[in-house]
């Protein structure tokens, strides 16, 4: 946080220059179509700067987390009783069990958590596997730092690196495909697949260009346009598909099974390498948060691993009348949130501290019969920043959320979001800021 404070001090000495830089960067954001679902990315004037020591601590956290994920997924396959705790519908369970054994079950993820920058404490927020996104936001916002005069002044005599998230993904993707191949290896033909009416298409284009730069024939394809003849899977243009980079989230696929039959058949037949197999749903689904505390999970973990869970994950329950009563949720609404087990973008999220007693009780009652969790509220860590779209130009506190992009279980970069309030999501007041690693002169 001290680095950001130094940049703020530079900005406050020349607010007019800070405002001009900010306006120019926002112009670049619009020119580069940096938007999702027609919402343009919003940012703040000061980037997030991580020390090498702090980033090493975060990477160690991710390594431990993935070892636990591996144990849980292996046990999911081995024990029908344990599978039953997840409550997946039979069709989805069948797809999960058809997943190919991999060196890493989760080839792509973004692990989101609340980081206390003073103590280094990490509290988990959510695990994104299907549809993990925002790599292009991080890339472009990092490039735009060249237009931030205060940052450039701060960096004099220092060195840093930005996180590279495209070439690294192609490298890891090809490693997954090579392990999938049983015969001689050759470059695959790749389809980047989603429901394109909701997909982050501008980001797909950057991934497509990167695959092509590496000599990989690649197309972006709506999942509904894939066709399968019992032998090969093809895109709408007729390209044979050897490997799929899946961006379509599992819930969207399961809600549109009548439109994606050819894709499902090809996956079940093993006719294509699916990078982002359905097994990722085991950790993507928020039921995992209460299953982690279950005795059956405790029995497959070491004592140290279970302490890791209790230390980093919020206490979580299925949303039932019994759990509402047992935890005195109505009497202590500021301590709890409820959210769907399988959603994204904070849809259906309710925080007791943000609602009146009546509205909170109403929200809980209305969602009792739905697939919801009840979860301990963790207050985000707050840091100072400045938003020049606000005419008064005040420095103020913003809530922080940190994400780590993981490819094949390896941390490849960090992603930072901030918000005026305590719910950090695109549909509310989320701001995304560039994230970088200070590597010299104060970087450790």
C-alpha positions as a printed NumPy array, in Angstrom:
array([[  0.   ,   0.   ,   0.   ],
       [  2.922,   2.379,   0.623],
       [  3.684,   2.445,  -3.117],
       [  0.158,   3.558,  -3.963],
       [  0.35 ,   6.275,  -1.296],
       [  3.51 ,   7.636,  -2.93 ],
       [  1.708,   7.839,  -6.287],
       [ -1.268,   9.552,  -4.663],
       [  1.046,  12.161,  -3.156],
       [  2.465,  12.882,  -6.623],
       [ -1.06 ,  13.208,  -8.068],
       [ -2.205,  15.552,  -5.3  ],
       [  0.652,  17.938,  -6.115],
       [ -0.759,  18.401,  -9.63 ],
       [ -4.441,  17.456,  -9.75 ],
       [ -4.948,  19.053, -13.166],
       [ -2.299,  16.795, -14.719],
       [ -3.803,  13.791, -12.92 ],
       [ -7.235,  14.637, -14.309],
       [ -5.875,  15.066, -17.841],
       [ -4.045,  11.712, -17.694],
       [ -7.157,  10.021, -16.352],
       [ -9.343,  11.463, -19.125],
       [ -6.862,  10.299, -21.765],
       [ -6.707,   6.783, -20.331],
       [-10.505,   6.572, -20.301],
       [-10.508,   7.656, -23.939],
       [ -8.108,   4.782, -24.706],
       [-10.384,   2.36 , -22.823],
       [-13.307,   3.339, -25.05 ],
       [-11.232,   3.262, -28.243],
       [-10.053,  -0.266, -27.436],
       [-13.613,  -1.481, -26.802],
       [-12.693,  -2.506, -23.279],
       [-16.221,  -3.43 , -22.271],
       [-18.256,  -6.435, -21.229],
       [-22.007,  -6.796, -21.775],
       [-22.039,  -3.183, -22.995],
       [-20.567,  -1.924, -19.723],
       [-17.316,  -0.067, -20.304],
       [-14.504,  -0.871, -17.893],
       [-14.146,   1.749, -15.182],
       [-10.818,   2.454, -13.537],
       [ -9.053,   4.601, -10.943],
       [ -5.945,   6.754, -11.055],
       [ -3.58 ,   4.569,  -9.016],
       [ -2.594,   1.003, -10.033],
       [ -2.073,  -1.911,  -7.653],
       [  1.594,  -2.588,  -6.959],
       [  2.67 ,  -5.883,  -5.394],
       [  6.051,  -6.542,  -3.855],
       [  7.886,  -9.692,  -4.888],
       [  7.659, -10.939,  -1.291],
       [  3.88 , -10.477,  -1.143],
       [  3.377, -12.112,  -4.525],
       [  5.499, -15.08 ,  -3.409],
       [  3.234, -15.499,  -0.371],
       [  0.169, -15.437,  -2.623],
       [  1.702, -18.022,  -4.968],
       [  2.414, -20.289,  -2.006],
       [ -1.249, -19.954,  -1.008],
       [ -2.348, -20.944,  -4.525],
       [ -0.054, -23.993,  -4.563],
       [ -1.529, -25.275,  -1.286],
       [ -5.06 , -24.596,  -2.52 ],
       [ -4.542, -26.61 ,  -5.712],
       [ -3.233, -29.603,  -3.757],
       [ -6.467, -29.571,  -1.763],
       [ -8.545, -29.243,  -4.948],
       [ -6.76 , -32.265,  -6.387],
       [ -7.633, -34.381,  -3.343],
       [-11.266, -33.275,  -3.411],
       [-11.712, -33.995,  -7.128],
       [-10.015, -37.389,  -6.863],
       [-12.328, -38.278,  -3.983],
       [-15.312, -37.047,  -5.975],
       [-14.504, -39.68 ,  -8.613],
       [-13.778, -42.43 ,  -6.089],
       [-16.672, -42.081,  -3.647],
       [-20.331, -41.985,  -4.746],
       [-21.392, -40.862,  -1.292],
       [-19.053, -37.887,  -1.457],
       [-20.349, -37.039,  -4.95 ],
       [-23.832, -36.919,  -3.494],
       [-22.862, -33.989,  -1.254],
       [-22.487, -31.804,  -4.346],
       [-26.031, -32.54 ,  -5.507],
       [-25.342, -32.144,  -9.215],
       [-28.124, -33.173, -11.547],
       [-27.554, -36.611, -13.158],
       [-26.748, -35.199, -16.592],
       [-24.034, -32.929, -15.22 ],
       [-22.627, -35.658, -12.986],
       [-22.344, -37.897, -16.044],
       [-20.382, -35.213, -17.891],
       [-18.096, -34.674, -14.908],
       [-17.363, -38.385, -14.584],
       [-16.555, -38.517, -18.309],
       [-13.744, -35.993, -17.816],
       [-10.292, -37.147, -18.869],
       [ -7.66 , -37.586, -16.148],
       [ -5.247, -34.688, -16.298],
       [ -2.019, -33.717, -14.576],
       [ -4.045, -30.739, -13.414],
       [ -7.816, -31.062, -13.187],
       [ -8.349, -27.314, -13.476],
       [ -6.453, -25.946, -16.492],
       [ -7.683, -22.38 , -16.084],
       [ -8.998, -20.514, -13.075],
       [ -9.101, -17.129, -11.472],
       [ -9.015, -17.437,  -7.702],
       [-10.626, -14.345,  -6.121],
       [ -9.948, -13.379,  -2.51 ],
       [ -9.777, -10.524,  -0.033],
       [ -6.167,  -9.668,   0.791],
       [ -5.323,  -7.642,   3.88 ],
       [ -2.29 ,  -5.748,   2.611],
       [ -1.027,  -4.972,   6.107],
       [ -1.102,  -8.495,   7.562],
       [ -1.028, -10.613,   4.391],
       [ -4.177, -12.433,   5.536],
       [ -6.201, -14.02 ,   2.711],
       [ -9.94 , -14.736,   2.881],
       [-11.5  , -16.549,  -0.075],
       [-14.28 , -15.018,  -2.151],
       [-14.895, -17.324,  -5.118],
       [-13.294, -19.726,  -7.577],
       [-13.822, -18.964, -11.256],
       [-13.118, -21.787, -13.684],
       [-15.713, -21.753, -16.465],
       [-15.462, -18.513, -18.371],
       [-12.481, -17.114, -16.453],
       [-11.97 , -13.666, -17.984],
       [-10.427, -10.179, -17.676],
       [ -6.96 , -11.022, -19.007],
       [ -7.4  ,  -8.425, -21.736],
       [ -8.466,  -5.777, -19.225],
       [ -5.286,  -6.381, -17.251],
       [ -3.154,  -6.29 , -20.417],
       [ -4.521,  -3.01 , -21.75 ],
       [ -4.723,  -1.189, -18.416],
       [ -1.078,  -2.148, -17.907],
       [ -0.179,  -0.689, -21.301],
       [ -2.043,   2.521, -20.463],
       [  0.247,   3.132, -17.462],
       [  2.596,   4.769, -19.974],
       [  0.045,   7.634, -20.059],
       [ -0.031,   8.012, -16.259],
       [  2.441,  10.799, -15.406],
       [  2.326,  10.202, -11.655],
       [  3.102,   6.519, -12.103],
       [  5.97 ,   7.299, -14.463],
       [  7.419,   9.75 , -11.927],
       [  7.095,   7.16 ,  -9.149],
       [  8.86 ,   4.523, -11.265],
       [ 12.021,   6.579, -11.825],
       [ 14.908,   4.446, -10.579],
       [ 12.669,   1.403, -10.116],
       [ 11.857,  -1.61 , -12.262],
       [  8.663,  -3.606, -12.538],
       [  7.023,  -6.247, -14.63 ],
       [  3.472,  -6.678, -15.824],
       [  1.845, -10.087, -15.937],
       [  1.752, -11.809, -19.334],
       [ -1.48 , -13.8  , -19.723],
       [ -1.773, -14.734, -23.419],
       [  1.386, -16.441, -24.679],
       [  1.556, -18.232, -21.332],
       [ -1.967, -19.604, -21.781],
       [ -1.187, -20.894, -25.291],
       [  1.901, -22.65 , -23.885],
       [ -0.094, -24.335, -21.107],
       [ -3.018, -25.132, -23.434],
       [ -0.665, -26.953, -25.804],
       [  0.822, -28.909, -22.891],
       [ -2.684, -30.085, -21.973],
       [ -3.335, -31.085, -25.568],
       [ -0.017, -32.901, -25.923],
       [ -0.786, -34.975, -22.823],
       [ -4.225, -35.747, -24.303],
       [ -2.745, -37.104, -27.527],
       [ -2.158, -40.857, -27.524],
       [ -0.358, -40.952, -30.872],
       [  2.094, -38.623, -32.549],
       [  1.627, -34.957, -31.687],
       [  0.813, -32.228, -34.162],
       [ -0.513, -28.732, -33.674],
       [ -4.257, -28.843, -32.921],
       [ -6.978, -26.9  , -34.632],
       [ -8.548, -24.877, -31.82 ],
       [-12.057, -23.513, -31.297],
       [-12.649, -20.826, -28.672],
       [-16.204, -21.638, -27.654],
       [-18.953, -19.746, -25.842],
       [-22.487, -18.49 , -26.273],
       [-21.327, -15.498, -28.282],
       [-24.287, -13.31 , -27.359],
       [-22.955, -13.257, -23.778],
       [-19.25 , -14.003, -24.382],
       [-16.35 , -11.563, -23.993],
       [-15.686, -11.542, -27.744],
       [-13.045,  -8.783, -27.796],
       [-10.985, -10.866, -25.369],
       [-11.534, -13.983, -27.497],
       [-10.088, -12.098, -30.461],
       [ -6.864, -11.425, -28.569],
       [ -6.572, -15.101, -27.592],
       [ -7.284, -16.141, -31.188],
       [ -4.552, -13.844, -32.479],
       [ -2.099, -15.272, -29.939],
       [ -2.868, -18.879, -30.903],
       [ -2.373, -17.976, -34.579],
       [  0.957, -16.265, -33.78 ],
       [  2.063, -19.632, -32.383],
       [  1.092, -21.406, -35.613],
       [ -2.233, -22.76 , -34.284],
       [ -5.247, -22.586, -36.6  ],
       [ -7.966, -21.057, -34.431],
       [-11.574, -19.939, -34.742],
       [-14.049, -18.312, -32.38 ],
       [-17.266, -20.295, -32.517],
       [-20.684, -20.117, -30.916],
       [-21.164, -23.368, -29.042],
       [-24.573, -23.778, -30.691],
       [-22.972, -23.786, -34.16 ],
       [-20.703, -26.787, -33.57 ],
       [-21.624, -29.881, -35.59 ],
       [-20.645, -33.502, -34.969],
       [-20.936, -36.366, -37.448],
       [-19.973, -39.116, -35.035],
       [-16.31 , -38.864, -35.936],
       [-15.201, -35.227, -36.017],
       [-16.452, -31.977, -34.53 ],
       [-16.599, -28.94 , -36.804],
       [-17.133, -25.206, -36.375],
       [-19.869, -23.396, -38.262],
       [-17.347, -22.591, -41.018],
       [-16.427, -26.274, -41.386],
       [-13.055, -26.307, -39.587],
       [-12.333, -29.658, -37.919],
       [-11.794, -29.113, -34.183],
       [ -9.069, -30.996, -32.322],
       [ -9.178, -28.985, -29.105],
       [-11.658, -26.628, -27.458],
       [-10.817, -23.694, -25.226],
       [-14.112, -23.621, -23.329],
       [-15.356, -20.241, -22.179],
       [-19.027, -21.233, -21.977],
       [-19.907, -21.574, -18.294],
       [-21.383, -24.884, -17.208],
       [-24.656, -23.41 , -15.949],
       [-25.308, -21.789, -19.341],
       [-24.565, -25.08 , -21.108],
       [-26.867, -27.086, -18.833],
       [-29.629, -24.512, -19.318],
       [-29.336, -24.841, -23.113],
       [-28.816, -28.563, -23.644],
       [-31.304, -28.58 , -26.518],
       [-29.016, -26.191, -28.442],
       [-25.627, -27.792, -27.757],
       [-26.306, -31.47 , -28.458],
       [-23.47 , -31.924, -30.969],
       [-20.95 , -30.404, -28.576],
       [-22.114, -32.702, -25.756],
       [-22.005, -35.816, -27.954],
       [-18.481, -35.062, -29.163],
       [-17.296, -34.533, -25.586],
       [-18.881, -37.773, -24.385],
       [-17.324, -39.677, -27.296],
       [-13.895, -38.237, -26.563],
       [-13.754, -36.898, -30.124],
       [-12.213, -33.612, -29.01 ],
       [ -9.818, -32.41 , -26.319],
       [-11.921, -30.232, -24.03 ],
       [ -9.666, -27.802, -22.171],
       [-11.994, -26.797, -19.419],
       [-13.535, -30.227, -18.843],
       [-16.764, -30.429, -16.83 ],
       [-14.874, -31.62 , -13.759],
       [-14.013, -27.967, -13.129],
       [-17.577, -27.582, -11.848],
       [-16.597, -29.414,  -8.653],
       [-14.651, -26.372,  -7.453],
       [-16.484, -23.689,  -9.441],
       [-19.809, -24.398,  -7.747],
       [-20.19 , -22.526,  -4.472],
       [-21.46 , -25.653,  -2.705],
       [-17.77 , -26.428,  -2.378],
       [-17.543, -23.766,   0.324],
       [-19.696, -25.723,   2.774],
       [-18.493, -29.145,   1.607],
       [-14.961, -28.06 ,   2.543],
       [-16.059, -27.99 ,   6.189],
       [-17.825, -31.366,   6.005],
       [-16.45 , -34.278,   8.004],
       [-16.031, -36.265,   4.774],
       [-13.637, -33.604,   3.459],
       [-11.796, -33.356,   6.76 ],
       [-11.161, -37.11 ,   6.563],
       [ -9.29 , -36.845,   3.233],
       [ -7.126, -33.885,   4.213],
       [ -4.166, -33.623,   6.531],
       [ -4.581, -31.648,   9.737],
       [ -2.526, -28.833,   8.24 ],
       [ -4.706, -28.765,   5.109],
       [ -7.907, -28.595,   7.149],
       [ -6.44 , -25.733,   9.197],
       [ -5.721, -24.026,   5.88 ],
       [ -9.422, -24.344,   4.976],
       [-10.69 , -22.992,   8.29 ],
       [ -8.169, -20.161,   8.161],
       [ -8.899, -18.964,   4.618],
       [-12.495, -19.893,   3.78 ],
       [-15.586, -18.175,   5.2  ],
       [-17.937, -20.314,   7.26 ],
       [-20.609, -21.493,   4.833],
       [-23.894, -23.421,   5.015],
       [-26.669, -24.477,   2.707],
       [-29.491, -21.93 ,   2.907],
       [-32.158, -23.733,   4.942],
       [-34.587, -22.728,   7.668],
       [-32.605, -24.848,  10.107],
       [-29.326, -23.076,   9.311],
       [-30.967, -19.656,   9.488],
       [-32.185, -20.479,  12.987],
       [-29.06 , -22.249,  14.222],
       [-26.834, -19.316,  13.247],
       [-29.257, -16.592,  14.418],
       [-29.041, -15.075,  10.968],
       [-31.997, -12.722,  11.326],
       [-30.683, -11.342,  14.603],
       [-27.154, -10.843,  13.193],
       [-27.799,  -9.936,   9.567],
       [-24.645,  -7.776,   9.286],
       [-22.543, -10.966,   9.625],
       [-24.097, -12.862,   6.689],
       [-24.601, -12.936,   2.933],
       [-26.604, -15.259,   0.685],
       [-25.844, -16.096,  -2.945],
       [-26.65 , -18.745,  -5.574],
       [-24.475, -21.854,  -5.747],
       [-23.916, -21.487,  -9.475],
       [-23.854, -17.977, -10.891],
       [-21.417, -15.239, -11.833],
       [-21.18 , -11.449, -11.715],
       [-22.717, -11.259,  -8.212],
       [-26.169, -12.052,  -9.618],
       [-28.621, -12.938,  -6.852],
       [-26.196, -11.767,  -4.141],
       [-27.643, -10.254,  -0.931],
       [-25.71 ,  -8.843,   2.026],
       [-27.572,  -8.495,   5.31 ],
       [-25.583,  -5.396,   6.261],
       [-26.875,  -3.588,   3.153],
       [-30.581,  -4.358,   3.734],
       [-33.196,  -3.424,   6.278],
       [-34.266,  -6.154,   8.705],
       [-37.465,  -6.677,   6.696],
       [-35.739,  -6.771,   3.287],
       [-33.076,  -9.175,   4.561],
       [-35.617, -11.599,   5.999],
       [-37.631, -11.363,   2.787],
       [-34.558, -12.163,   0.648],
       [-33.696, -15.198,   2.787],
       [-37.252, -16.539,   2.762],
       [-37.679, -16.048,  -0.989],
       [-34.554, -18.073,  -1.784],
       [-35.011, -20.914,   0.709],
       [-36.269, -23.289,  -1.959],
       [-33.534, -22.324,  -4.412],
       [-29.938, -23.515,  -4.686],
       [-28.391, -20.922,  -2.346],
       [-25.663, -20.748,   0.255],
       [-25.514, -18.833,   3.515],
       [-22.039, -17.451,   4.114],
       [-20.069, -15.482,   6.661],
       [-19.445, -11.917,   5.478],
       [-15.807, -10.86 ,   5.131],
       [-15.278,  -7.111,   4.975],
       [-12.916,  -6.203,   2.098],
       [ -9.641,  -4.478,   2.871],
       [ -9.786,  -0.791,   1.932],
       [ -7.142,   1.41 ,   0.359],
       [ -7.057,   5.012,  -0.849],
       [ -7.433,   5.945,  -4.497],
       [ -8.882,   8.705,  -6.644],
       [-11.545,   8.758,  -9.36 ],
       [-11.381,  11.848, -11.562],
       [-14.835,  11.213, -12.998],
       [-15.988,  12.591,  -9.659],
       [-15.865,  16.387,  -9.958],
       [-14.687,  16.958,  -6.392],
       [-11.499,  14.926,  -7.063],
       [-11.411,  13.554,  -3.545],
       [ -9.067,  10.832,  -2.428],
       [-11.233,   8.205,  -0.713],
       [-11.29 ,   4.615,   0.448],
       [-12.216,   1.761,  -1.889],
       [-12.837,  -1.917,  -1.158],
       [-10.307,  -4.309,  -2.722],
       [-10.64 ,  -7.73 ,  -4.361],
       [ -7.609,  -9.608,  -5.685],
       [ -7.643, -12.38 ,  -8.276],
       [ -4.869, -14.727,  -9.357],
       [ -4.952, -16.195, -12.871],
       [ -3.885, -19.842, -12.753],
       [ -2.975, -21.901, -15.817],
       [ -2.488, -25.614, -15.171],
       [ -2.311, -24.926, -11.457],
       [  0.46 , -22.333, -11.81 ],
       [ -0.022, -18.657, -10.869],
       [  0.578, -16.463, -13.904],
       [ -0.671, -13.074, -12.818],
       [ -2.786, -10.924, -10.536],
       [ -5.968,  -8.972, -11.207],
       [ -7.259,  -6.131,  -9.034],
       [-10.72 ,  -4.67 ,  -8.661],
       [-12.029,  -1.976,  -6.347],
       [-15.448,  -0.585,  -5.454],
       [-17.044,   2.262,  -3.526],
       [-19.084,  -0.239,  -1.519],
       [-18.444,  -3.736,  -0.234],
       [-19.921,  -5.668,  -3.185],
       [-17.295,  -5.738,  -5.916],
       [-18.957,  -6.614,  -9.211],
       [-19.447,  -5.245, -12.727],
       [-23.175,  -4.761, -12.175],
       [-22.498,  -2.48 ,  -9.216],
       [-19.654,   0.084,  -9.065],
       [-16.622,  -2.079,  -9.781],
       [-13.419,  -0.471, -11.002],
       [-10.517,  -2.434, -12.496],
       [ -6.962,  -1.211, -12.034],
       [ -3.687,  -2.303, -13.589],
       [ -1.662,  -4.714, -11.43 ],
       [  2.088,  -5.055, -11.529],
       [  5.037,  -6.471,  -9.653],
       [  7.751,  -4.153,  -8.366],
       [ 11.005,  -6.009,  -8.934],
       [ 13.729,  -3.609,  -7.736],
       [ 14.235,  -0.695,  -5.316],
       [ 11.62 ,  -1.566,  -2.745],
       [ 10.157,  -4.601,  -4.452],
       [ 10.926,  -7.106,  -1.706]])
